[in-house]
Amino acid sequence: MDFKKESRFFKYCLLASSSGLILIGITLIPISKKASYWNKCFDNTFNWIIKNEKDLYAWEKKAQESLAVAVCNGAVHEPKFKIK
């Protein structure tokens, strides 16, 4: 190979790798926003459990954290009663 072909090949490789890295970075933006939102939800819920729920204050920290995880994941909900 002569110098021009090697230089052209290097430019194409550099362009492909930089384009790939940029696309990976763009696709990570929504995931990082969702993770940030979830972390805020967890922190706020955990702090609320510690401050406001005196019955749950005696629980172990892991149990309080698992309850906060359940709330942020949507597992805890208000029951809807059917009136006959």
Secondary structure, DSSP 8 states (H G I E B T S, - for coil): --HHHHHHHHHHHHHHHHHHHHHHHHHHHHHHHHHHHHHHHHHHHHHHHHHH-HHHHTS-HHHHHHHHHHHHHT----------
